[in-house]
């Protein structure tokens, strides 16, 4: 067995699925992850059709096989615990449907985020608590973990019934944003089918040792992303918890949605950190160690590139990432 190197096709949503698959194959990749709901649309995964038709599912999987590629994950990143009525219920329903679809397709992993509730039962907006040295925020966290426990107990049972694993991306702005909080959720609900999607980029900018995180979580690491991050000089005055972002106009081209009526904000001109193509924040030997640690957990694990480096075009950034990831694998 060997690690399956591939890509998440969100960066190629401007192209039909067949064209996106050809691009991945031309970059020497063998694994594919497609979006199935949550924050962004799912042009590469017709969820309604695939849930309804066995014939459509066979044809869909055959399309990957025709390019010598394997569909290794569905991605449904969102905030299923968001108290906003147009977002939380939609994202949680998308996740349930993604789990059901993964089971029908024989796909082992569904990637998502833990979500963030409001601060209390009457809250209108999600509230992320960091460093709760003031005891009032411990009360907020107690409430939020109660909400999360109810939801994730249900999701764990649904995943188990469909023989699917839910791989949570440890993402800031979520209750689960570190290995410690990931394990807290698993222990809290007694989960059997909930673990981690090891996206190292968010752990990097938080200052964690990614390889140590992988080894600490061990078999709780189900799936992985290849996504790099770099610290920039702006960190000197901003720190990594900077809030100096700006609103993007509603009519801006290529804005990235995060829910109905909401989208990603604009980064400051001199950020403390940002995402970069694989190999540009951490060198190839670093990525070899990352892959080696993943292989210790599961030598057959899928590791899919997530390209979000705004300094490169979609194709150029993906090519750089693929070249460096394949070079890292060759040096394992």
Secondary structure, DSSP 8 states (H G I E B T S, - for coil): ---EEEEEGGGGTTS-HHHHHHHHHHTT--EEEEE-STTS--TT--HHHHHH-HHHHHHHHHHHHTTT-EEEEEE--S-TT--STTTHHHHHHHHHHHHHHHHHHT--EEEE------SSTT-SS--------SHHHHHHHHHHHHHHHHHHHHHHHHHHHTT-EEEEE--TTSS--SHHHHHHHHHHHT-SSEEEEEEHHHHHHTT--HHHHHHHHGGGEEEEEE-EEEE-TTHHHH-TT----B---TT-TT--EEETTEE--B--TT-SEEEE-TTSSS-HHHHHHHHHHHHHH-TT-EEEE----TTS-HHHHHHHHHHHHHHHHHT-
